Amino acid sequence: ANHYLRIKTQGTLSNRDGVGAFIKLTPDVEHPESFQVWEVRSGDSYLSQSEMTAHFGLGDFEGTVDLVEIEWPTSGISQRYVDVAVNSTLLARERLLGDFNGDHVVDAADYTLWSDSQGMTGVALAADVAGQNGMPDGVVDQLDYLCWQANFGLSFNAGGPSGQSVATVPEPASWALLAN
């Protein structure tokens, strides 16, 4: 009769299984003091292995989980999921910084999206992945371009990131960088 949420982590820049990922679940953001945490780990005991999927018991909580925050161990990337259905398993994939269009490849199409969004402000902008604190900052600027440039040529497959044949990285127009 009780509810739950399971979270399976899959790293791209961090390790494949997301070992070391720190997950914070806040079922109701109107009550931020009621949260649960989980660190994905392996090798819990001698000659056995615990499941690496995080399992959060929600009791009689119904509706959707308002906020799930994941901090990835190697990259330090923080991701947020909102309005997650209860009694389900969320596959949380560490995003590749610079994959603005979400196709799991950092390429020229992402540069085009960044270029078209340059200077835009607001929330949930696809090309806004980096700010001073490592989280999206509400502005599409040169920090987002640098994330794209650093990961240009990477793609994600089930085994983790892999390099492609890398072409020359295009430089943004000088006005784009000087505008900020």
N, C-alpha and C positions, 0 to 999 in steps of 0.2 A: 504493500500500500504506500510505501515511501518513495520519494523521487531521488534522482541522481543525475550527475553529469560526468561523463568520462572524457578525458582529453588525451589524445595520442599525439605526441610531438614528433616532427620529422625535420631535422636540421638540414640546412643547405651550406652555410658558411661554418656553422658549428658542426658537431658530430652528427652522424646520420640519425641516431635514435633520440637526439635531444637530451642526452644525459647531462645533468647540471642545469637544465632549464628551470627557472623559478616561475611558478604559476600562482597568481592571486585571483580568486574568484569572489566577486561581490554580487550576491543574488539580487539585492535591492539597493540601488545607489542612494535612496532616501534614508537608508540606515547603513552608512559606510563603516560603522563600528562592527557590523556583523559580516565578517569575511572569513575565507578559508585560504590556506596556502599549501603548496605542494612543491617539493623539489624532485624532479625526475632523477632517479638513481638506479644503479645496477649493482649486482653482487652483494645482496643483503645478508646472506648467510652462507655457511659452509655447505658445499655440495648441493646448493639449490639456487633458484633465481626467482625473484618476485617479478610480477608483471610490471612493465615500465609505463603502462598507461595510467595516468592519474585518475583516481576515482573520488569524486566528491559526493558525499551523502547530503541530500537536501531536505530530508524529512518530509514534512507535509507542505513544503514550499511549492506552489503551483505557478504557472505562467512561464515566463522566460527569465533566464539569468541576465541581469542588466549589463554586467561587465566581467570580462575575462581578460587579464593582463598577463603576458608572458615576456620574461626577460631571458634572452638566449645567452648561453655561457661564453662562447668564444667571441662572437661579434658584438655582444652588448646591445643588440637590436631589441627594442621593446615593441611588442605588437599588442593591439587591443581588438577584442571581438565584443560586439554588443548584441543584445537581444538573442541569446543563444537558447535554443529549445532544450527543455529538460528531458530526461529519460532518453538521451542520445549520446553519441560519441562524436566529438569534434576532432577532426584531423587538422592540427595546427602546423602548417608548414612555415618555416622561417623564410621570410621573404628575401629575395636578392635585392639589395639596395640598387636602384637604378632601373628595375623592371617596372616601369611606370604603368604599362598597359596590362600587366598580369599574365603574360603568355609564357612565363618561365624562361625567357631568353632576354638578355640585356643586349640590345642591338640598336640600329639606326631608327627603328620605329619608335623606340623609347626616347631617343634624342628629339625626334620630331614632336612628340607629345610635350616634352620639356620645353622646347623652343616655342611652341604655340601657347604654352601656359606661362611663360616667363613673365614675372612681375605680377601675376594674379595673387590675390589674397583671399582667405576664407578658410573654411574647414572642409575636410575630406577631398582635397585636391589630389588627383592621382600622382602628379609629379612632385608633390611636397613630401619628401621622406626624411629630411634632415634639418635640424636646427642646432643651436648652440648646445642644447641639453641632450642631443642625440634622438630627439623625438621630432615629429613634424611640428613646424612652428607657424603654420598658417600663411607662409609666403613661398612662392616658387622662385628660387634664386640660385646663385652660384654654388651654394653648398649642395643643393640637389643635383646640379650638374656634375660636381666633383664625385658624388656617389655613383652617378651613372658612369662617368669616365673610369673610375677605379674598377668597376665590375664589367666594363664593356667586353663582350665576347664570352661571358659566362652563360651557361644555361643550366637549368635544373632538370635532372631526371630522377628516377626512383632511387638511384644510388648516391645522390648528392650532386654538387655542382660539377660541371665538366667544362673544359675549355673548348672553344671552337677555333677554326682557323680565324685569326683575328686580323681584320682589315685596319687601316689607319683610322684612328679616332678623330672624328671631325671636331674642330674647335668652334665654340660658339662665336657669333658675331661679337665684335668688341663692344658694341653698344649694349649688348645684353649683359655683359659682366659689369660694365661701368654704370649701368642704370641703378645698381644696388650699391 
